[in-house]
Amino acid sequence: MIPGSFSYHRPASVTDAVKLLVDLGEDARPLAGGHSLVPMMKLRLATPTHLIDLHGIAALKGISRDGNLVIGAMTTQHELLASDEVAKSMPILHEAALLIADPQVRYRGTIGGNVANGDPGNDMPALMMALGASYRLEGASGARDVLAADFYQGAYFTALEPGEILTSVSVPVPAAGHGYAYEKLKRKVGDYATAAAAVVLTMAGGKVATCTIGLTNVHETPLLAADAAKAVIGTSLDAATLKKAAAAASAIMSPAADARGPVEYRKHVGGIMVTRALQRAASVAK
Amino acid sequence: MAKTHVTMKVNGAEVEGLVEPRTLLVHFIRENLQMTGTHIGCETTHCGACTVDIDGMSVKSCTMFAVQAQGSDIITVEGMANADGTLSALQEGFRMMHGLQCGFCTPGMIVRAHRLLKENPLPSEPEIRMGISGNICRCTGYQNIVKAIQYASAKINGVEFQEAAE
């Protein structure tokens, strides 16, 4: 399987990359880690005539802390896993990165590619929604920031405009002592989720004080399960509350029936992932 | 499509070639360099048979273009032996522990295990299993492959290898 012909470009700056994207038009695609795009090109499901490789742009690399944790778009999952800052201030990011594909893919796969592709199966988008992250999009007319919660509009359809590149992800650091969990059911290592749930919460006096829940691969976009989160606030996550939260989350799921299972099964599993993530998040909260 | 001149270091030797942008790294290695140890398996980034080591990372060479490897330092299975030509600890481990059946997945397994042991010289069995989770063997299973890596780890670290009970 060999991709169709294309011209290869390796700009050294975001400005140059944006200029190429604008000049070359809609047949040009940015190339990040390539672990979604290159297989699609081999299957001829994607046939860009120009590839703009972002690997030469040093400014897109690295993790910094300016209040928020700011992660350059070309930072790989492997680099996230190696980051002490991530492990310390945002362990859920570490936990989720470890569940993405396999070691070889994590050396190449980038956070920017993961969140910008708009694939409902990708793990980071729901997590970013649950964490209240925003994405910096840079285009010919400058930069703008879009909340992860507003970014996803449909399967592979996002707020990215033609000529724009997602350059970094900015994540508010959750409160010290917060509880977290990313629960993902998959058929095998390397697979996308049958269903997955990200929970970030804080506890006060044995009761849930704040909570957000993100859902992966149970709809054409990642989801925020707002009603489910609301249902657990002020509770000690007793059995009845967990059941109510799982039902509220399942109610907004609309997964595709595919090799991972029929719709009812995936919704059922989605509810279970929410339950498990809530319980585990509460158990690690201080 | 115009071809591009690429240069890189493969197993310590400077190599060069002319490639189309769409030429995958695995094809450059196998066809231009005639190093056929690196295998093409699934072609969809799942099986790991095409794994090579690039600048200290395990990479599936079917999912990277040769032009992207310009200037990089690559190790393939052909570069796994000791400098004097004797088998490396990993190669010896695969031989001693019967870590191969048909051998098709073996080059990717060895190259991946090479990087795993560089990063974690004394991995636990679960760490080995997670570490090679991007490499699929379709013959029989992973028990002897895991043992082979344990053997190599013990040898590299100068500790005694004790074969785990089945």
Interface residues (C-beta under 8 A of the other chain):
Chain A: M1 I2 P3 G4 S5 F6 S7 Y8 G34 H35 V38 P39 M41 K42 L43 L51 D53 H55 H78 A101 D102 P103 Q104 V105 Y107 R108 V189 G190
Chain B: M1 T4 E20 P21 R22 T23 L24 H27 E43 T44 T45 H46 G48 T51 M57 S58 V59 K60 T63 M64 F65 V67 Q68 R112 L116 M130 G131 S133 G134
